[in-house]
Amino acid sequence: MTWDPAWPVVLEAGWGVFMTVLVGGSFLAVAVRPVRAAPALVTLGTALAALLVCAAAGLEPQVLGYAAVLAVQTTVLLALLRPWREPLRLGRPSLPMAGLAAAGAVPWLVHAGTVFAANRRGAGETIGDITNGVDHYAVQGALALALIALPALAAVWPRGRRHLGVAAGLSAAYLGLVSLAFPDSWAGFSPTWSALCLAWGLAVAVLALVPSRLQLRELGGEVVEAERAL
């Protein structure tokens, strides 16, 4: 649907990456590496907080159903995995990631305000972009809020940097790509801002994949401990 011009493709892309990358991708990460689930759980918590904010800011109480399901699922994972047993180590901030987070904060906040205002006017209902009673403009605003929070958290949390940064970066890059391909779509950006969104997202994702010195030291410590165990 994000490449079918008969649909409001940017709104479809926003809904898709929020539900698939931020939510579904985090559940997949927990399933693959349950012993290192903290970054995925933080992403789920961020998505949940963004849904709660969008319910109020967009006057969209229907989204609380999604939030309730996500809250129950995340609580179950917290109870089963107990990630708090592993100390939360905030390392030296990544200045490049912090710079990208700061650069994106205002544009994403403005976008969130714009789509929440449209949501309060019932824009999604007007164009028929509703899923299970939830206006896609509301989730578009929730995505924008998550794209502010996740890179900021990634900047100060080395262990979670890869998951948070890649999730945020890929989501933003895909949204920018779709908006660039369909500049006249509902909730889309101008061609210039679409290109900047794509570039920003790719930069965040790539930077998240570059190991920091702290990550390398932690990896070295784990290797030493494993060798001692042998």
Buried (B, 14 or more C-beta within 10 A) or exposed (E): EBEEEEBBBBBBBBBBBBBBBBBEBBBEBBEEEEEBBBBBBBBBBBBBBBBBBBBEBBBBEBBBBBBEEBBEBBEEBBEEBEBEEEEEEEBEBBEEBBBBBEBBBEBBBEBBEBBBBBBBEEBBEEBEBBBEEBBBBBBBBBBBBBBBBBBBBBBBBBBBBBBBBBBBBBBBBBBBBBBBBBBEBBBBBEEEBBBBBBEBBBBBBEBBEEEBEBBEEBEEEEEEEEEEEE
